[in-house]
Amino acid sequence: MSNIKSSLIIWLVTTIYLILNFPIGNSLIAVICLGFLGILFLCKNKIYQNLTCILFFALIFYEYKFAFFIPVFMYYLLREENFINIILFTISEVLVFYALEYKYFTFVSVVIIFAFTIKMKDIKNYLIEEKYRNFVIDSKETQIFLQKENNRLIDQQDKGIENAILNERNRIARDIHDGVGHIISRTILQIGAMLVIEKDENKKQNLNSIKSSLNESMTELRRSLHNLQEDNIDLRYELQKIVEDYTFSDIVFNYSLDEEKDLNFKYSIIYIINESLNNIIKHSDATIVEINLRETEDNIYILVKDNGSKKSSLKYGIGLNSIEARVKTINGQLQVSNENGFRIFINIEKEEI
């Protein structure tokens, strides 16, 4: 029950009792008290509120019938601090005892007790609601924090995948440069030396042709090594490497994605496939795994399934939760089941990528 509603009920009960016992010329007292209540609830200035309460209690000594409305103002003044509430309750009873005759004192005391009980209940409900609001706020803050942490972990995973791919590319590029590149360079130098000492024009022409071809090969090799060290990722190649490194069981890999995708999509797919295979290694007794990546005009479908026979309740641990988070980053829909083997199916609408 709201403070205003409770105060009006107490005021109305008191007004009816006052008019029944003092039928002539006492409605003004009720109106004045109602005006005081309006100031207390509508005016936000603490000074005016305090002055209103002081004025009311002063009027009791001028006209004792104002004491009938002590329960209303006591209800307004009650706060959460129990010690202060007890003091207010005691002062109210003393004022009523001082100002009113015994037959009226009994009625007003009952109303004071009623007001006190309602206020304590309202305070209890308020504290429960406040605790709930704080809980909701804390939950939202926790959710925001966890979302930020999840995004940070995804960024770290992407960075780890990117670094691993780039390190492998750099290693391959370095090996090719140091091996094939040096052989071609040495051969070009040797042909150049042969051209200096060779007198036969036909042989010189052939050597120049060979040298020209080797120079073109060297240029193409440098261009390929440069492309190899760029940030672009061949998704099929990276997935094929993961498949080749998987030795837990036989594996079938079908890849039919057509269009180029952005890096976020590629990193997510690489992580999902790798984590799915790790999950199979940890929890399955499969002898064969099938990976399908298929693209239609509007959708991309990813299916990872095995023929494992282990039967257990499906629980989302760290692995599946991380896969779910990855699927959300590319706006996909995830379905996981363990009937007739472990199965992960992902549907991605192209418009959402």
C-alpha positions as a Markdown table, in Angstrom:
| # | Residue | x | y | z |
|---|---|---|---|---|
| 1 | Met | 0.0 | 0.0 | 0.0 |
| 2 | Ser | 1.4 | 3.4 | -1.0 |
| 3 | Asn | 2.1 | 6.1 | 1.6 |
| 4 | Ile | -0.4 | 8.5 | 0.1 |
| 5 | Lys | -3.2 | 5.9 | 0.0 |
| 6 | Ser | -2.5 | 4.7 | 3.5 |
| 7 | Ser | -2.5 | 8.3 | 4.8 |
| 8 | Leu | -5.8 | 9.1 | 3.1 |
| 9 | Ile | -7.4 | 6.0 | 4.6 |
| 10 | Ile | -6.3 | 7.0 | 8.1 |
| 11 | Trp | -7.4 | 10.6 | 7.6 |
| 12 | Leu | -10.8 | 9.5 | 6.3 |
| 13 | Val | -11.4 | 7.2 | 9.3 |
| 14 | Thr | -10.4 | 9.9 | 11.7 |
| 15 | Thr | -12.5 | 12.5 | 9.9 |
| 16 | Ile | -15.6 | 10.3 | 10.1 |
| 17 | Tyr | -15.1 | 9.6 | 13.8 |
| 18 | Leu | -14.5 | 13.4 | 14.5 |
| 19 | Ile | -17.7 | 14.4 | 12.6 |
| 20 | Leu | -19.8 | 11.7 | 14.3 |
| 21 | Asn | -18.6 | 12.9 | 17.8 |
| 22 | Phe | -18.4 | 16.6 | 17.1 |
| 23 | Pro | -20.9 | 17.2 | 14.3 |
| 24 | Ile | -20.8 | 21.0 | 14.3 |
| 25 | Gly | -17.9 | 23.2 | 12.9 |
| 26 | Asn | -15.2 | 20.5 | 12.9 |
| 27 | Ser | -14.9 | 19.7 | 9.2 |
| 28 | Leu | -12.5 | 22.7 | 8.9 |
| 29 | Ile | -10.0 | 20.9 | 11.2 |
| 30 | Ala | -10.1 | 17.9 | 8.8 |
| 31 | Val | -9.6 | 20.1 | 5.8 |
| 32 | Ile | -6.7 | 21.8 | 7.4 |
| 33 | Cys | -5.1 | 18.5 | 8.2 |
| 34 | Leu | -5.7 | 17.3 | 4.6 |
| 35 | Gly | -4.0 | 20.5 | 3.4 |
| 36 | Phe | -1.0 | 19.7 | 5.6 |
| 37 | Leu | -0.8 | 16.2 | 4.2 |
| 38 | Gly | -0.8 | 17.7 | 0.7 |
| 39 | Ile | 2.2 | 19.9 | 1.5 |
| 40 | Leu | 4.0 | 16.9 | 3.0 |
| 41 | Phe | 3.6 | 14.6 | 0.0 |
| 42 | Leu | 3.7 | 17.1 | -2.8 |
| 43 | Cys | 6.3 | 19.6 | -1.6 |
| 44 | Lys | 9.9 | 18.3 | -2.0 |
| 45 | Asn | 11.4 | 21.0 | 0.1 |
| 46 | Lys | 12.5 | 19.5 | 3.5 |
| 47 | Ile | 12.2 | 22.9 | 5.3 |
| 48 | Tyr | 8.6 | 23.4 | 4.3 |
| 49 | Gln | 7.8 | 19.8 | 5.3 |
| 50 | Asn | 9.4 | 20.2 | 8.7 |
| 51 | Leu | 7.7 | 23.6 | 9.3 |
| 52 | Thr | 4.3 | 21.9 | 8.4 |
| 53 | Cys | 4.8 | 19.2 | 11.0 |
| 54 | Ile | 5.8 | 21.7 | 13.6 |
| 55 | Leu | 2.8 | 23.9 | 12.8 |
| 56 | Phe | 0.5 | 20.9 | 13.1 |
| 57 | Phe | 1.8 | 19.8 | 16.5 |
| 58 | Ala | 1.6 | 23.4 | 17.7 |
| 59 | Leu | -2.1 | 23.6 | 16.7 |
| 60 | Ile | -2.8 | 20.7 | 19.1 |
| 61 | Phe | -2.1 | 23.1 | 22.0 |
| 62 | Tyr | -4.4 | 25.7 | 20.4 |
| 63 | Glu | -7.2 | 23.2 | 19.5 |
| 64 | Tyr | -7.1 | 19.8 | 21.1 |
| 65 | Lys | -9.2 | 18.2 | 18.3 |
| 66 | Phe | -6.2 | 18.4 | 16.0 |
| 67 | Ala | -4.9 | 15.5 | 18.2 |
| 68 | Phe | -7.3 | 13.2 | 16.5 |
| 69 | Phe | -5.1 | 13.4 | 13.4 |
| 70 | Ile | -1.9 | 12.6 | 15.2 |
| 71 | Pro | -1.9 | 9.0 | 13.7 |
| 72 | Val | -1.8 | 10.4 | 10.2 |
| 73 | Phe | 1.3 | 12.6 | 10.8 |
| 74 | Met | 2.9 | 9.8 | 12.8 |
| 75 | Tyr | 2.4 | 7.5 | 9.9 |
| 76 | Tyr | 4.2 | 10.1 | 7.6 |
| 77 | Leu | 7.1 | 10.6 | 10.0 |
| 78 | Leu | 7.9 | 6.9 | 10.6 |
| 79 | Arg | 11.1 | 5.9 | 9.0 |
| 80 | Glu | 13.2 | 2.7 | 8.6 |
| 81 | Glu | 15.2 | 3.3 | 11.8 |
| 82 | Asn | 13.3 | 1.3 | 14.5 |
| 83 | Phe | 14.6 | 3.4 | 17.5 |
| 84 | Ile | 13.3 | 6.6 | 16.0 |
| 85 | Asn | 9.9 | 4.9 | 15.3 |
| 86 | Ile | 9.6 | 3.9 | 18.9 |
| 87 | Ile | 10.2 | 7.5 | 20.0 |
| 88 | Leu | 7.6 | 8.8 | 17.6 |
| 89 | Phe | 5.1 | 6.2 | 18.7 |
| 90 | Thr | 5.7 | 7.1 | 22.4 |
| 91 | Ile | 5.5 | 10.9 | 21.7 |
| 92 | Ser | 2.2 | 10.4 | 19.8 |
| 93 | Glu | 0.6 | 8.5 | 22.6 |
| 94 | Val | 1.7 | 11.1 | 25.2 |
| 95 | Leu | 0.3 | 13.9 | 23.1 |
| 96 | Val | -3.0 | 12.1 | 22.7 |
| 97 | Phe | -3.2 | 11.3 | 26.4 |
| 98 | Tyr | -2.5 | 14.9 | 27.2 |
| 99 | Ala | -4.9 | 16.4 | 24.7 |
| 100 | Leu | -7.9 | 14.1 | 24.7 |
| 101 | Glu | -10.4 | 12.6 | 27.2 |
| 102 | Tyr | -10.1 | 8.9 | 27.9 |
| 103 | Lys | -13.0 | 7.8 | 25.6 |
| 104 | Tyr | -11.3 | 9.5 | 22.7 |
| 105 | Phe | -7.8 | 8.5 | 23.8 |
| 106 | Thr | -8.8 | 4.8 | 23.3 |
| 107 | Phe | -10.0 | 5.4 | 19.7 |
| 108 | Val | -6.9 | 7.5 | 18.7 |
| 109 | Ser | -4.6 | 5.0 | 20.3 |
| 110 | Val | -6.1 | 2.2 | 18.3 |
| 111 | Val | -5.7 | 4.2 | 15.1 |
| 112 | Ile | -2.0 | 5.0 | 16.1 |
| 113 | Ile | -1.4 | 1.3 | 16.5 |
| 114 | Phe | -3.1 | 0.6 | 13.2 |
| 115 | Ala | -1.0 | 3.3 | 11.4 |
| 116 | Phe | 2.2 | 2.0 | 13.1 |
| 117 | Thr | 1.5 | -1.6 | 11.9 |
| 118 | Ile | 0.7 | -0.5 | 8.3 |
| 119 | Lys | 3.8 | 1.6 | 8.2 |
| 120 | Met | 6.0 | -1.2 | 9.4 |
| 121 | Lys | 4.6 | -3.5 | 6.8 |
| 122 | Asp | 5.1 | -0.8 | 4.1 |
| 123 | Ile | 8.7 | -0.3 | 5.2 |
| 124 | Lys | 9.3 | -4.1 | 5.1 |
| 125 | Asn | 7.8 | -4.3 | 1.6 |
| 126 | Tyr | 9.9 | -1.3 | 0.5 |
| 127 | Leu | 13.1 | -2.9 | 1.8 |
| 128 | Ile | 12.2 | -6.1 | -0.1 |
| 129 | Glu | 11.5 | -4.2 | -3.3 |
| 130 | Glu | 14.7 | -2.2 | -2.8 |
| 131 | Lys | 16.7 | -5.4 | -2.3 |
| 132 | Tyr | 15.1 | -6.8 | -5.5 |
| 133 | Arg | 15.9 | -3.6 | -7.5 |
| 134 | Asn | 19.5 | -3.7 | -6.3 |
| 135 | Phe | 19.7 | -7.4 | -7.2 |
| 136 | Val | 18.3 | -6.6 | -10.7 |
| 137 | Ile | 20.8 | -3.8 | -11.1 |
| 138 | Asp | 23.7 | -6.0 | -9.9 |
| 139 | Ser | 22.5 | -8.8 | -12.2 |
| 140 | Lys | 22.5 | -6.4 | -15.2 |
| 141 | Glu | 26.0 | -5.1 | -14.3 |
| 142 | Thr | 27.2 | -8.7 | -13.9 |
| 143 | Gln | 25.7 | -9.6 | -17.3 |
| 144 | Ile | 27.4 | -6.6 | -18.9 |
| 145 | Phe | 30.7 | -7.5 | -17.3 |
| 146 | Leu | 30.4 | -11.1 | -18.4 |
| 147 | Gln | 29.5 | -10.0 | -21.9 |
| 148 | Lys | 32.6 | -7.8 | -22.0 |
| 149 | Glu | 34.8 | -10.6 | -20.7 |
| 150 | Asn | 33.3 | -13.0 | -23.3 |
| 151 | Asn | 34.1 | -10.5 | -26.1 |
| 152 | Arg | 37.6 | -10.1 | -24.7 |
| 153 | Leu | 38.1 | -13.8 | -24.7 |
| 154 | Ile | 36.8 | -14.1 | -28.2 |
| 155 | Asp | 39.2 | -11.4 | -29.3 |
| 156 | Gln | 42.1 | -13.2 | -27.6 |
| 157 | Gln | 41.1 | -16.4 | -29.3 |
| 158 | Asp | 41.0 | -14.7 | -32.7 |
| 159 | Lys | 44.4 | -13.2 | -32.0 |
| 160 | Gly | 45.7 | -16.6 | -31.0 |
| 161 | Ile | 44.4 | -18.2 | -34.2 |
| 162 | Glu | 45.7 | -15.3 | -36.3 |
| 163 | Asn | 49.2 | -15.5 | -34.7 |
| 164 | Ala | 49.3 | -19.2 | -35.2 |
| 165 | Ile | 48.4 | -18.9 | -38.8 |
| 166 | Leu | 50.8 | -16.0 | -39.5 |
| 167 | Asn | 53.6 | -17.8 | -37.7 |
| 168 | Glu | 53.0 | -20.9 | -39.8 |
| 169 | Arg | 52.9 | -18.7 | -43.0 |
| 170 | Asn | 56.1 | -16.9 | -42.1 |
| 171 | Arg | 57.8 | -20.2 | -41.4 |
| 172 | Ile | 56.8 | -21.6 | -44.8 |
| 173 | Ala | 57.7 | -18.3 | -46.5 |
| 174 | Arg | 61.1 | -18.3 | -44.8 |
| 175 | Asp | 61.8 | -21.9 | -45.7 |
| 176 | Ile | 60.8 | -21.3 | -49.4 |
| 177 | His | 62.9 | -18.1 | -49.5 |
| 178 | Asp | 65.9 | -19.7 | -47.9 |
| 179 | Gly | 65.6 | -22.9 | -50.0 |
| 180 | Val | 64.0 | -22.5 | -53.4 |
| 181 | Gly | 64.7 | -18.7 | -53.5 |
| 182 | His | 68.5 | -19.2 | -52.9 |
| 183 | Ile | 68.7 | -22.0 | -55.5 |
| 184 | Ile | 67.1 | -19.9 | -58.2 |
| 185 | Ser | 69.2 | -16.9 | -57.3 |
| 186 | Arg | 72.4 | -19.0 | -57.4 |
| 187 | Thr | 71.3 | -20.5 | -60.8 |
| 188 | Ile | 70.7 | -17.1 | -62.3 |
| 189 | Leu | 74.2 | -16.0 | -61.2 |
| 190 | Gln | 75.7 | -19.2 | -62.7 |
| 191 | Ile | 74.0 | -18.6 | -66.0 |
| 192 | Gly | 75.2 | -15.0 | -66.0 |
| 193 | Ala | 78.7 | -16.2 | -65.5 |
| 194 | Met | 78.3 | -18.7 | -68.4 |
| 195 | Leu | 77.0 | -16.0 | -70.6 |
| 196 | Val | 80.3 | -14.1 | -70.1 |
| 197 | Ile | 82.5 | -16.9 | -71.2 |
| 198 | Glu | 80.3 | -18.5 | -73.8 |
| 199 | Lys | 81.1 | -17.6 | -77.5 |
| 200 | Asp | 78.5 | -19.6 | -79.3 |
| 201 | Glu | 75.5 | -17.2 | -80.1 |
| 202 | Asn | 73.0 | -20.0 | -80.2 |
| 203 | Lys | 74.0 | -21.2 | -76.8 |
| 204 | Lys | 73.9 | -17.6 | -75.5 |
| 205 | Gln | 70.4 | -17.2 | -76.8 |
| 206 | Asn | 69.3 | -20.4 | -75.0 |
| 207 | Leu | 71.0 | -19.3 | -71.8 |
| 208 | Asn | 69.3 | -15.9 | -72.0 |
| 209 | Ser | 66.0 | -17.6 | -72.5 |
| 210 | Ile | 66.6 | -19.8 | -69.4 |
| 211 | Lys | 67.8 | -16.8 | -67.4 |
| 212 | Ser | 64.7 | -14.8 | -68.4 |
| 213 | Ser | 62.5 | -17.7 | -67.3 |
| 214 | Leu | 64.3 | -18.0 | -64.0 |
| 215 | Asn | 64.0 | -14.2 | -63.4 |
| 216 | Glu | 60.2 | -14.5 | -64.1 |
| 217 | Ser | 60.1 | -17.5 | -61.6 |
| 218 | Met | 62.0 | -15.4 | -59.0 |
| 219 | Thr | 59.5 | -12.5 | -59.4 |
| 220 | Glu | 56.5 | -14.8 | -59.2 |
| 221 | Leu | 58.1 | -16.5 | -56.1 |
| 222 | Arg | 58.6 | -13.1 | -54.4 |
| 223 | Arg | 55.0 | -12.2 | -55.2 |
| 224 | Ser | 53.7 | -15.5 | -53.8 |
| 225 | Leu | 55.7 | -15.1 | -50.6 |
| 226 | His | 54.4 | -11.5 | -50.2 |
| 227 | Asn | 50.8 | -12.7 | -50.6 |
| 228 | Leu | 51.5 | -15.6 | -48.2 |
| 229 | Gln | 52.5 | -13.1 | -45.5 |
| 230 | Glu | 49.4 | -10.9 | -45.9 |
| 231 | Asp | 46.5 | -11.0 | -43.4 |
| 232 | Asn | 44.1 | -12.8 | -45.7 |
| 233 | Ile | 43.2 | -16.4 | -44.7 |
| 234 | Asp | 42.3 | -19.3 | -46.9 |
| 235 | Leu | 39.6 | -20.9 | -44.8 |
| 236 | Arg | 39.5 | -24.2 | -46.6 |
| 237 | Tyr | 43.3 | -24.6 | -46.3 |
| 238 | Glu | 43.2 | -23.8 | -42.5 |
| 239 | Leu | 40.4 | -26.3 | -41.9 |
| 240 | Gln | 42.1 | -28.9 | -44.0 |
| 241 | Lys | 45.2 | -28.6 | -41.7 |
| 242 | Ile | 43.0 | -29.1 | -38.7 |
| 243 | Val | 41.5 | -32.2 | -40.3 |
| 244 | Glu | 44.9 | -33.6 | -41.1 |
| 245 | Asp | 46.1 | -33.1 | -37.6 |
| 246 | Tyr | 43.1 | -34.9 | -36.2 |
| 247 | Thr | 44.1 | -38.5 | -35.4 |
| 248 | Phe | 41.5 | -39.6 | -32.9 |
| 249 | Ser | 39.3 | -41.4 | -35.5 |
| 250 | Asp | 38.6 | -41.5 | -39.2 |
| 251 | Ile | 37.3 | -38.2 | -40.6 |
| 252 | Val | 35.3 | -37.1 | -43.6 |
| 253 | Phe | 35.7 | -33.5 | -44.7 |
| 254 | Asn | 33.3 | -31.8 | -47.2 |
| 255 | Tyr | 33.8 | -28.2 | -48.0 |
| 256 | Ser | 31.6 | -26.2 | -50.5 |
| 257 | Leu | 31.6 | -22.6 | -49.4 |
| 258 | Asp | 31.7 | -20.3 | -52.4 |
| 259 | Glu | 32.0 | -16.6 | -51.5 |
| 260 | Glu | 34.8 | -14.8 | -49.7 |
| 261 | Lys | 34.0 | -14.2 | -46.0 |
| 262 | Asp | 35.4 | -11.6 | -43.6 |
| 263 | Leu | 38.1 | -12.5 | -41.0 |
| 264 | Asn | 35.6 | -12.6 | -38.1 |
| 265 | Phe | 33.6 | -15.3 | -39.9 |
| 266 | Lys | 36.7 | -17.3 | -40.8 |
| 267 | Tyr | 38.2 | -17.1 | -37.3 |
| 268 | Ser | 34.8 | -18.2 | -35.8 |
| 269 | Ile | 34.5 | -21.2 | -38.2 |
| 270 | Ile | 38.1 | -22.3 | -37.5 |
| 271 | Tyr | 37.5 | -22.1 | -33.7 |
| 272 | Ile | 34.1 | -23.9 | -33.9 |
| 273 | Ile | 35.5 | -26.8 | -36.0 |
| 274 | Asn | 38.6 | -27.1 | -33.8 |
| 275 | Glu | 36.6 | -27.0 | -30.5 |
| 276 | Ser | 34.0 | -29.5 | -31.9 |
| 277 | Leu | 36.8 | -32.0 | -32.6 |
| 278 | Asn | 38.3 | -31.4 | -29.2 |
| 279 | Asn | 34.9 | -32.1 | -27.6 |
| 280 | Ile | 34.7 | -35.4 | -29.6 |
| 281 | Ile | 38.2 | -36.4 | -28.4 |
| 282 | Lys | 37.2 | -35.7 | -24.7 |
| 283 | His | 33.7 | -37.2 | -24.6 |
| 284 | Ser | 33.1 | -39.5 | -27.5 |
| 285 | Asp | 34.1 | -43.1 | -28.5 |
| 286 | Ala | 33.5 | -42.4 | -32.1 |
| 287 | Thr | 35.3 | -44.2 | -34.9 |
| 288 | Ile | 34.4 | -41.7 | -37.6 |
| 289 | Val | 33.6 | -38.0 | -37.7 |
| 290 | Glu | 32.0 | -36.1 | -40.5 |
| 291 | Ile | 32.4 | -32.4 | -41.2 |
| 292 | Asn | 30.2 | -30.6 | -43.7 |
| 293 | Leu | 30.3 | -27.0 | -44.7 |
| 294 | Arg | 27.7 | -26.2 | -47.3 |
| 295 | Glu | 26.5 | -22.9 | -48.8 |
| 296 | Thr | 23.2 | -22.1 | -50.5 |
| 297 | Glu | 21.9 | -18.9 | -52.0 |
| 298 | Asp | 20.6 | -17.6 | -48.6 |
| 299 | Asn | 22.3 | -19.8 | -45.9 |
| 300 | Ile | 25.4 | -21.4 | -44.8 |
| 301 | Tyr | 25.1 | -24.8 | -43.0 |
| 302 | Ile | 27.8 | -26.4 | -40.8 |
| 303 | Leu | 27.5 | -29.9 | -39.5 |
| 304 | Val | 29.9 | -31.8 | -37.3 |
| 305 | Lys | 28.8 | -35.3 | -36.2 |
| 306 | Asp | 30.2 | -38.6 | -35.1 |
| 307 | Asn | 29.0 | -42.2 | -34.7 |
| 308 | Gly | 29.8 | -42.4 | -31.0 |
| 309 | Ser | 27.7 | -44.7 | -28.8 |
| 310 | Lys | 28.3 | -43.1 | -25.3 |
| 311 | Lys | 24.9 | -42.1 | -23.8 |
| 312 | Ser | 24.9 | -39.2 | -21.2 |
| 313 | Ser | 22.9 | -36.2 | -20.5 |
| 314 | Leu | 23.8 | -33.2 | -22.6 |
| 315 | Lys | 25.5 | -30.6 | -20.5 |
| 316 | Tyr | 26.9 | -27.3 | -21.7 |
| 317 | Gly | 30.5 | -27.0 | -20.4 |
| 318 | Ile | 33.2 | -24.6 | -21.3 |
| 319 | Gly | 33.6 | -26.1 | -24.8 |
| 320 | Leu | 30.0 | -25.9 | -25.9 |
| 321 | Asn | 29.5 | -22.6 | -24.2 |
| 322 | Ser | 32.4 | -21.1 | -26.2 |
| 323 | Ile | 31.0 | -22.6 | -29.4 |
| 324 | Glu | 27.6 | -21.1 | -28.7 |
| 325 | Ala | 29.3 | -17.7 | -28.1 |
| 326 | Arg | 31.2 | -18.0 | -31.4 |
| 327 | Val | 28.0 | -18.8 | -33.3 |
| 328 | Lys | 26.3 | -15.7 | -31.8 |
| 329 | Thr | 29.2 | -13.5 | -33.1 |
| 330 | Ile | 28.3 | -14.5 | -36.7 |
| 331 | Asn | 24.5 | -14.4 | -36.0 |
| 332 | Gly | 24.0 | -18.1 | -36.4 |
| 333 | Gln | 21.7 | -20.6 | -34.8 |
| 334 | Leu | 23.1 | -23.6 | -32.9 |
| 335 | Gln | 21.6 | -27.0 | -32.4 |
| 336 | Val | 23.4 | -29.7 | -30.3 |
| 337 | Ser | 22.3 | -33.2 | -29.7 |
| 338 | Asn | 23.9 | -36.5 | -28.6 |
| 339 | Glu | 21.3 | -39.0 | -29.9 |
| 340 | Asn | 22.9 | -41.5 | -32.4 |
| 341 | Gly | 26.2 | -39.8 | -31.8 |
| 342 | Phe | 27.4 | -36.3 | -31.0 |
| 343 | Arg | 26.0 | -33.7 | -33.4 |
| 344 | Ile | 26.5 | -29.9 | -33.9 |
| 345 | Phe | 24.4 | -28.2 | -36.5 |
| 346 | Ile | 24.8 | -24.5 | -37.3 |
| 347 | Asn | 22.5 | -22.4 | -39.6 |
| 348 | Ile | 23.7 | -19.0 | -40.6 |
| 349 | Glu | 21.7 | -16.6 | -42.7 |
| 350 | Lys | 23.9 | -14.7 | -45.2 |
| 351 | Glu | 22.1 | -11.5 | -44.6 |
| 352 | Glu | 23.0 | -11.6 | -40.9 |
| 353 | Ile | 26.8 | -12.1 | -41.4 |
